[in-house]
Amino acid sequence: MMNLKTLRNEKDISQQKLASAIGSTQQSIHRYESGDYEPDIQTLSMLADFFDISIDFLVGRTDIRNKAEPVEQYDLNYEESSIVDEVRGLTPEYRSCIAAMIKVFKDASDIGKS
């Protein structure tokens, strides 16, 4: 549970408030953060949902906070794959900005085709 304390501090909530939010106890949260105890999969899921992150990030297996999103299978070239990787590392707010910019460019491109 390498990132639990960091996530909790970022949200500025106490162990007790987090415990109440996921139906646990303050003592359990303390034990998870100290590494004395590992949560079961249901608790991991509740924690990941609470923080809107992946379980892999929660337990320290990755630096990518985002949950895996279902995507269609595409064959991407190296450039496209690099762009996707960069976008996945952005916050949801920045992703929305990128999407808006793409729409502007696409609309401008469509005007030139008329």
C-alpha positions as CSV (number, residue, x, y, z in Angstrom):
1,M,0.0,0.0,0.0
2,M,2.8,2.3,-0.9
3,N,0.7,5.2,-2.2
4,L,-2.2,5.1,0.2
5,K,-0.8,7.7,2.7
6,T,0.2,10.0,-0.2
7,L,-3.2,9.8,-1.7
8,R,-4.9,10.4,1.6
9,N,-2.7,13.4,2.3
10,E,-3.3,14.8,-1.2
11,K,-7.1,14.7,-0.5
12,D,-6.4,16.2,3.0
13,I,-8.5,13.6,4.8
14,S,-7.9,11.7,8.0
15,Q,-7.5,8.0,8.4
16,Q,-10.9,8.0,10.2
17,K,-12.7,9.9,7.4
18,L,-11.2,7.5,4.8
19,A,-12.2,4.5,6.9
20,S,-15.7,5.8,7.2
21,A,-16.0,6.4,3.5
22,I,-15.0,2.8,2.6
23,G,-16.7,1.1,5.6
24,S,-13.5,0.2,7.4
25,T,-11.8,1.3,10.6
26,Q,-9.1,3.9,11.3
27,Q,-6.9,1.1,12.8
28,S,-7.1,-0.8,9.5
29,I,-6.2,2.2,7.4
30,H,-3.2,2.8,9.8
31,R,-2.1,-0.8,9.4
32,Y,-2.4,-0.6,5.6
33,E,-0.3,2.6,5.5
34,S,2.4,1.2,7.8
35,G,2.6,-2.1,5.8
36,D,1.6,-4.2,8.8
37,Y,-1.5,-5.5,7.1
38,E,-2.6,-6.0,3.5
39,P,-6.2,-5.3,2.5
40,D,-8.4,-7.9,0.7
41,I,-9.4,-7.4,-2.9
42,Q,-12.7,-5.8,-2.0
43,T,-11.0,-3.2,0.2
44,L,-8.5,-2.5,-2.5
45,S,-11.3,-2.0,-5.0
46,M,-13.1,0.4,-2.7
47,L,-9.9,2.4,-2.0
48,A,-9.1,2.6,-5.8
49,D,-12.7,3.7,-6.5
50,F,-12.6,6.3,-3.7
51,F,-9.4,7.8,-5.1
52,D,-10.3,7.2,-8.7
53,I,-7.1,5.4,-9.4
54,S,-5.9,2.0,-10.5
55,I,-5.2,-0.7,-7.9
56,D,-1.7,-1.1,-9.5
57,F,-1.0,2.5,-8.6
58,L,-2.4,2.1,-5.1
59,V,-0.1,-0.9,-4.3
60,G,3.0,0.7,-6.0
61,R,3.2,-1.5,-9.2
62,T,3.0,1.5,-11.5
63,D,3.4,5.3,-11.5
64,I,0.3,5.7,-13.7
65,R,-2.7,6.7,-11.6
66,N,-5.3,6.3,-14.3
67,K,-7.7,3.3,-14.3
68,A,-7.5,1.2,-17.3
69,E,-10.1,2.2,-19.8
70,P,-11.7,-0.1,-22.3
71,V,-10.5,0.8,-25.8
72,E,-11.0,-0.5,-29.2
73,Q,-8.2,-2.5,-30.8
74,Y,-6.2,-0.3,-33.2
75,D,-2.9,-0.8,-35.0
76,L,-0.9,2.2,-34.1
77,N,2.4,3.3,-35.6
78,Y,5.2,4.5,-33.3
79,E,4.2,8.2,-33.5
80,E,0.5,7.4,-32.7
81,S,1.5,5.1,-29.9
82,S,3.7,7.8,-28.3
83,I,0.9,10.3,-28.5
84,V,-1.5,7.9,-26.8
85,D,1.1,7.2,-24.0
86,E,1.6,10.9,-23.4
87,V,-2.2,11.6,-23.2
88,R,-2.7,8.8,-20.8
89,G,-0.3,10.4,-18.4
90,L,-2.3,13.7,-18.3
91,T,-5.0,14.6,-15.8
92,P,-8.6,14.4,-16.9
93,E,-8.8,18.2,-17.2
94,Y,-5.8,18.3,-19.6
95,R,-7.2,15.4,-21.6
96,S,-10.4,17.4,-22.1
97,C,-8.3,20.3,-23.3
98,I,-6.4,18.0,-25.8
99,A,-9.8,16.7,-27.0
100,A,-11.1,20.2,-27.6
101,M,-8.0,21.2,-29.5
102,I,-8.3,18.1,-31.7
103,K,-11.9,19.1,-32.5
104,V,-10.9,22.6,-33.4
105,F,-8.2,21.3,-35.8
106,K,-10.5,18.7,-37.3
107,D,-13.3,21.3,-37.8
108,A,-10.7,23.7,-39.4
109,S,-9.5,20.9,-41.6
110,D,-13.1,20.0,-42.6
111,I,-13.8,23.6,-43.7
112,G,-10.9,23.5,-46.1
113,K,-12.3,20.3,-47.7
114,S,-15.6,22.0,-48.6
